[in-house]
Amino acid sequence: MSEISPEEQLATLRSSIDNIDAALVHMLAERFRCTQAVGRLKAEHDMPPSDPAREARQTARLRALAEDAHLDPEFAEKWFNFVVAEVIQHHNHLAGRGE
């Protein structure tokens, strides 16, 4: 029985990472398609681009999910804050605020 070399193990692990990265990009694209629809709805009805109460609930929810998944909750919160900032920028643009 032949043993798998460290180089082959590395290649296998990197292939898995590449597949996960591709899935993440597709999931983010889908998320932004949904948030763009939210932004258009908010713009049509003159609703504010951000919802601090929802963002706080989502932050708490994602921190708990991160803990359950053994992911650093601080990292999950930083990621969420980055995404929310981008979404709010899109919403402002859709509303003609250009902020």
Buried (B, 14 or more C-beta within 10 A) or exposed (E): EEEEEEEEEEEEEEEEEEEEEEEEEEEEEEEBEEBBEBBBEBBEEEBEBBBEEEBEEBBEEBBEEBEEEEBEBEEBBEEBEEBBEEBBBBBBBBBEEEE
